[in-house]
């Protein structure tokens, strides 16, 4: 029996924007307050000179915003202090993201179709045994898409039309329609669940028909005579009397090239010649499609039918035969050809070489340059950098070649982290309207802030003298302060339970000031000689003292006082 899934993503466009923000900001750095700190998202487009809301996030919907209203009307419905992110609606980006999500869904079933603009259709017939039942399949899809950062509704039925209607008009996030009950299950849904044109919907409403059950009870001949045969086809697809086919996505077959020997060979010259020729053939195919290699799989056929596989991963797409051959040759030189060597355990010889471009990317078009006109080839410089990175990764490993990555934190020493150069770059984030850029930071930031002593005109005033590394410096200029508070959400202690007079417990969140780092006041100071230093003042507590009580136990007193300490944290070069 055929069983299908319909997936509906009601806030797909705005969830894609939010997901890009969290991914680019480090995701986990938002901690428990991610949802509270994220802005309200509105996607707009201009129609006749008026900016209208095309898509809005769930929080905006809860405030009364709906698609089609003007941006000014939507702003009036939102709280005055709410953080708002307004961007232009780009449907082509949604289509690309939906296609990527459809490719992700291929892990569930081999037949998946993108149902633009915000849905998926999946044929799960025969896959229930892999998940030990259909309910597990539905929950697995819903949980997987939720983990990707999208709100989702999933419905399972025997027809795509019934699953589509249940996913969009059922009150449950997960719906399973039993086989044979499609007609009874859809009676309470609105007539829009038939996916008929707006003119037909308006005509049915003029007759007082607003529910599917009313349409299903009408005689077929008068219904077709008044509204056309399309409505009957929609009804038949809904109840399963007419089969409905979908246009599934078809994964592109990877480009490959191979050479098979007449017999096993243990000579390096034969392996080298085969690798060079197959690489040339592979790159000819890629250039015709204007694509470059990101991942190259090398299969070496052995006489015992067990292939040896090598993998070459590149940081940037490349179709440079010289560069790719240098990487491939280095890997082939480490292959054990057998040939009767006393320390060899491999079968004698290689029977064939196959190269597969399992991951490719579109090559950017290059602008023609002429040095006599003063132009430079920036693409060549970028490609050269990629080749250097690929060579280093090939020799040292991807985990030992790192790059900087911005982290979602305002603490200076935690704002940059290291990641492998082979990690994918995060999606670009459009700056929010009115967003202020952070103040400039020094080019050199010390790994550990260094203690210093300062003299100031007033306790909170500008710095006049600085003692650092045993030397006294006169301060010729001082800019600041810039206050940087600690990330309080990282220092939440377990909740306290206060007993109320009624006997019920009241949960109260308690913060622990002693465990939370102090706030910092940063100053940019210029000392004699012209050097600019980045110094900050932070309050530190005096150590606690222990006293003996009458019962012989020790009592730890709270800190008696706190004082300010100064540190040099960086230097402008």
N, C-alpha and C positions, 0 to 999 in steps of 0.2 A: 504494500500500500504506500502511495506517495505521501510524504510529509515534507513540509516546507516551513521556512522561517521568514518573517518580515521584521526588519529592524528599522526603527524610527528614532532619529536623533533630533528632538524638538528644538534644541538650541545649538545646533552643530556649528553655525558660523561664528557665534560669540564664544563658544567653548574652544574653537580652534585658536582664537586670539588669546584667550586666557591660558590655554595650554602652552602657547608659544612664550608668553610672559613668564610662566613658571619654569619652563625648560631653560630659557635664556638666563633666568635669575638664579638657577641652581636648584629650583624645585623644593627640596627638603629644607632649604634655609628659611622658608617661610614658617616652618614649624606648625604649631597648632593653630596659629592665627592666620593661615593663608586665606581662608574664605572671608574673614573679617577685613583684611587689609587690601583685598583685591578691589579694583574699582568697578563701578557699574559700566557695562559695555553697551554702546549703541552703534549700530552700523547704518549709515545713511546714504542716500543718493538724491540728486537734484532733479526735480521734475517741474518744468516750467518756471525755473528760477526759485522754487521753494524746496528747501531741504526737508526730506521726509525720512522717517525711520523705516528701514527695510528689515532689520533684525535687531532683537534686543535680548539681553541675558535674562535668566530666570528671576533674579532679584529685581530687575527693572519691571518685569511683568507683574510681580507681586505688588509693586508700587502703582500699578495701573497703566503702565506704558503698553501700547500695542502697535503692531506693524501697520504702517500707513499713515499714522498721525505725524504732524509736523514736529520738527526738532524743538521748536519753541514751546509747543504744548507738552512735549515729553519732559523738557527741563522743568516746567512748572509743577509737574507731578512728583518729581524726585525731591528728597530731603535737601534743604539748602546747603548743608555741609557735606553732602555725599561726594565722594571722589568719582568723577565721571570721565570715561574714556570714549571719545567720539572718533570714529574712523569711517572712511569711505568704504562702502560695500563693494567687494571685488568678487563677483561670482566665479570667475575663472580660477581663483585660488581655492574656492570651496570645491570646485569640481576636481581639482588635482588632489586635494586632501581626501575627498570621498573615494577617489580611485585608489589612493594608498591604503585607506581603511578596507576597501574591498579586497585588495591583495593580502592584507593581514588576515581577513576572514577565510582565505583559502586553507588555513590550517584546520578549520572546522570541517569543511566539505569542499569537494572539488568543483562544485558548480555555484558560483557567486556572481551576482549582477549588481551594478550600482543603480539605485533608484533615485535619480536626481530629483530635487536638490539636497535631500537630507535623509536618505534611506538606503537600505540594502535588502536584497532578496537572495535567500540561500536555500538550495535544495539539499536537505539532510537525509534523503531517502537512503537507507542502508548504513548510515553512520551511527545509529542509536546504540548498536552493540559495542562500539568503541568507547562510549561514555556510560555504558550500563543503564540505558534508559533515556527516553526522550526528555524528561524534565531536567536531567543533568546536562543535556546538550544546550537547552535554553538558558539555564543558569550560567553555564560556562561562557556562552556568548555575551550575556548581559554583564557578568563580572569582568570579563576581559576588556570589553569596551569601556566600562566604568573606570578600570585601572588606567586606561589610556587618557582619561580626563574628559570623557564625553558623557552627558546625560543621555539615557537610552531607554527605550521601551521595546520589548521583544514579544512576538506572538508566534505560536506554532499552530498550523492547521493543515488541512489536506489540499487546499488551493491557495495560490498566491493572493487572489482577491480577498478571500476571507482573512488570511493572516495580515494583509495590508490594512484592512478595516479594523481588526482587533488591536493592532499595534497603535493605531492613531486615536481610536475612540473608546477603547476600554479604560476603565478607571485604575487598572492594575498595571504595574511596571512589567510583569511577566504574565502572559496569558497563554494557556494551552486549550485549544478548541478540539474536543473529541471528534474522531472521524464519524461522519454521517450526521452531525448535529450543526452543520453550518447554517442551515435555514433558521433553526430555532435560536441559535446563538446570536445572530445579527439583527434580530427584530427590533431591538431598542436603539440601535445606532441611527444617527441622522442619515438622510438620503445622500449627503456628500460622501459617505463611505462607498458609494458605488463608483466613484471617480467619473461622474458624468459631467458634461459641460455646464457652466453657470446658467445658460438660458434654459436648459431642461430643469435644473433645480428650481429656478424661479417659476417656471410653469407648473411644476408639481406643488409648490407652496401656494400658488393661487387656487389650487383645488383643495387645499387644506391637508396635503400629504407632506409630513415632515419626518416620518420614521420609515426605516427599511421594511418593517413588518407590514405597513400599509401598502408599500409598493409590491411586495411579494404576494399580497392578497388580491391584487387587481387582476382582471382578465388580461391575458397576453395580447389578444388581437386588438382591442381598443387602445391598449397602451402603446403598441407598436405603430398603430395608425396615427396617433396624435404626436408621439415624441420620436418616432423613427426606430429602425431595427437595432440601433446601437445599444439602447437601454436593455433590450432583451439579451443581447450578447453579454452585457455587464452582469446581469442577473445570473445567467447560466454559468459564467466563470465564478461567480461568488458561491454558488451552491454545488459546483463540481460537475455540472452537466456538459460543460464545454472546457476542453483542455486549454491551458494557458502556458505558453512558452516564454522564456526569458532569453535575453542576449547576454550570456555570461562573459566575463572578462577572460581573456586567453593569455596566459603568461607568455611573454616573448621567449622563443627558444634562444638559448645563448649561442653566440657565434663561435664556431669551432673550426679547427683545421687538424688534420691527422695524416700520418704517414705510417704505413705498415710495411715491415721488412719481409723479404721472402723467407727468412729464417732467423733464429736468434743470433745476435751479434754481441760480442764482448769487446769491441774496439771502440775507443773513445772518439775516433774520427767519424765513425758512422753515426754515433749519437749526436755529435756536434753538428754534422751536416743536416741530420733530420730535424733537430731543434731549430736551426737557422731557417730552413725552408718552410717549416710549418709556421714559424713566427711571421715570416714575410707574407705568407698566404693569409694568415689571420688578420694582419694589419691592413692588407688590401681590402678585405671585407669591411673592416671597421671604418676605413677612410671613405668608402662609398656611402656609408650611413652617417658620416661626420661625427663619429663617436671615438672615444678613447678608453683604454683599459683602466679599471680601478682595481680589479682582482683577476688574476690569471691562475687557472688551475692546470697543472701539468700531470698527465697520466702516462705512466710508463708501463707497457704491457710486458709481462714476464711469461716464461714458458709454462709455469705452473698455474696460469690463469688468474693469478693474484696480482692486481695492478698496484704499482707504487704511485702514490699521489704526493705532489708538491704544490704548495700554494705561495703565490707572490702577491702581496697587497701593496698598492701605491697610495700615496697621500693625495695625489691629484690625477685626474684623467690624463693619460698620455698615449700618443700614437707614435712616439719617437722610437724608431727601430733600434738605433744605437743604444739608447738608454735601456730599453726593455731587454735587449740581448745581453747587456752587461749583467743585469739582475738574473736572467735565466741561466746564463753560462755559469755564474757563481753557484747556483743551486745544482746544476747538472754535474759539476765537477765533484760534488760530494756523493754522487750515486755509486753504489757498489755494483760493478758490472760482472762480478764473478770471474769467470775465465780461469778457474783452477788455482786462484791465489790461496795460499795455505790458511790465511786468517779470514777468508771470506765464507759467509754462511748463506749468501744470496744465490738463487738459481743462476745458471750461466747465461749471460746475455740479455739483451732487450729485443723484443719482437716488434715494437712500434711506439710511436710518440704521438700523443694527442694534446693539443692546447685548446682550452676552453676559456673564453672571456665571460666568466660567470657574473661579473659586475662591470657595467660600463657607464659612461656619462657622456653627455653631449659636449663636444669641443667648441669652445667659443671662437667665433670668427675673428681673424686677425686683421688689423688695420695695416695697410701698406705704409711703410715708413721710408724715409730718405734722409740719411744723415746730413746731406748737403743743405737740407732745409731746416736743420736744427731739431728734427723730431727724433724721438727715442722709442725703442721697442720695449715697452713695459711688459708685454706678454712673454717675451723671451727671458727677461729677468725673473719673472714669476715661475716660468717653467724650469729654469736652472735651479731655483731654490727648491722646487719639488723634487728634482732629480737628486740633489744633495741629501734631502731628507730621506728619500727612498734608499739611497746607498747606506746611510747611517743606520736606518732601521734594519736593513738586510744584514749588517755586520754586528750590530749591538742588540737588536731586539726592540720591539715597539714600546716595551715598558721602560726602556732606558733613554728614550728620546722624548722629551717633554716640551710642552708649551704652556704659556700663561693662559689663565681663564678667569674672567671676572666672576666674583661670587656675590650673592645677594646679602650683603651686610655693609653697614657703615663703619664698622670697626676697622681702622686702617690696616693693621697687620693681618687681618683675615679677609681683606677685600680681593685678594688674588690667590688662586690655587693653581696647582700643576696638574696637567692631564696629558695623556699620550697624544702625540701628534697625529696618530691614526684615528682618534676619536672624531666623530662627526661634529661639524661646527653647529652651534645652536642657531635656530631661526632668528632672523633679524627682527628686532622689535621697533616699531615706530614710536618715537618719543611722544609722551602724552602732552595734550594741549596745556600750555602754561607751566610745564614742568621745568623746575630750576635745575641747572647743572650744579654739581658739587663744587666747592672751592678747589683751587689748584692744590695738588699734592706734590711733595718733593720727589725728585728723580731717584734719590737713594733713601731707602727706608731701612733702618737698622733692624736686624733680626730680633734683638732684645733692646728695649729702651734703656739708655744709660743715665745713671743718676747724675744730677747736677745741683748746684746751689745758685740762687738768684737773689737779686736785690730789686725791689719794686718800690715805686713812690707810695703806693697804697696797697693794701692786701689784694685788691682786685684790679689794680692799675697796671700800667705798662711796665715792662722789665727794663731796668737801667743798667744792671751789671750781671755777668754770668761767670760762674766758676765751673769749669769742665775739664776733666783729665788733669787736674792739678794746676791749671792756668786760669788767671783772671782775665776776662775780656770786657771791654766797655761796649755797651749796646748803642749803636748809632741809629737804629730804626726798629720799631716794634709795631706789628699789625696783629690785631686780635682783640678779644679772644673769640675762638670758635668752639662752642660747647658740643661735645659728643657724649651722648648718654649711652649707658649700657643697654643691651638688648634684653629688656626685662622678661620677655616671654621665654627666654632660655633658662631662667632662674626661678621657675615656678616650683614651689615646694608642694608636697602632698596636702590635700585639703584638710582643714580642721573640722571637727564635728562638735558644735556647741549644743549643749542640752537646752531645750526650750522648756518652759513651764508645763506645757502639755505633754511632755515626755518624748516628743518627736525630735529627731536630730536635724539640725540646720547646717548645711554644708557651706563653709566659708573659705574662700581661697586666700591663703596666707603667703605673703612674700617674705623672703629671708634676706634682710639687708646685709647681714654679715657675710652671706655667700655671694652676693651680687657685687661685681666690680664697681668701683666708684666712677662717677662722671669725670670727664676730662675737659680742661680748658686749654685749647691749643693756641700758641702764639707763633707767628713768623717773625724772627728777630734777625737783624743784621749786626754782626760783631765787627770790631775793628779789623781791617784787612779786606772787608767786602764779602765775607762768607755769610750765607743765609742759613739759619738753622731752624728746625721745627721743634719746638719745646712745648711741653704741656705740664699742667699742674693737676694733681689728683690728691684727694683726701685719703690718708691711710690711718688705720686705727692703731692705737697703742696696744701692745699685747696684754691679754687678760692675766690676772693674778689669782692664785689659789690660796684660800685660807682654811684653816681647820675648824670644824664645828665642834660643838660640845659632845656630839655622839661619836666623834672620831672620824667622820666622813669629811671629804674635801668639798668645798664650795667654790665654784668658779665664778668669779665676779665678771660682770660685763665690762667691755672696754671703758676705761676711765675717761678717755678723751681721744680726739682725732686731730691730726695736723696735716698740713699740706706738704707734699713732696713734689719735687720738680725733676723732669726727665727730658733728655734730648732724644727725639725719636727719628729724626731724619735730617737730610741736608740737601739743599738745592745745588746741583752741579752746573 
